[in-house]
Every structure is written in C-alpha cells, then in structure tokens.
C-alpha cells in the first residue's frame, strides 16, 4: 500500500510540474506576442511620422497679382500651380 501512495504522490507531482511548464510556456508566448505588437505599433508610428514630415505645403501671393501654390510630397512628388491675374 505504501507503494501505491508513493506512486500517486509521484504522479501528482509530475502532473503539477506539467501544468506549471504549460502555464509558463503560455505566459512566455503571450509576452512575445505583446512585444511583437509593441514593435509593430512603433513601426506604424514611425511611418506615420515620416509621412507627415514629408508633406510640405506652401502658398504665397506677390504684389504683382499672381498667386502660387505648391505642394511637395515624399518620394519626389511635387505639384505646383501659378495663377496670374490682370487688371483692366
């Protein structure tokens, strides 16, 4: 009878150890997922910041009654318009 009690204790301890190992592994996986998500969020924030800093818009009106509007975007895109007005 002592053998079956010792065997039951051994099986119980082994079961507890297996549950602890599974729980620890699950927690580590979730921590990695959180870190991965943080990394993705940082990259997205950097991309948004870079996109906003790449946009440069300006407008001006000179004394000769002409108006110029210019927009510059990242990747060497530029849109420029000039309108001249004549007085009669």
Helices and strands as residue ranges (DSSP letters): H 2-54, E 56-61, E 66-73, E 77-84
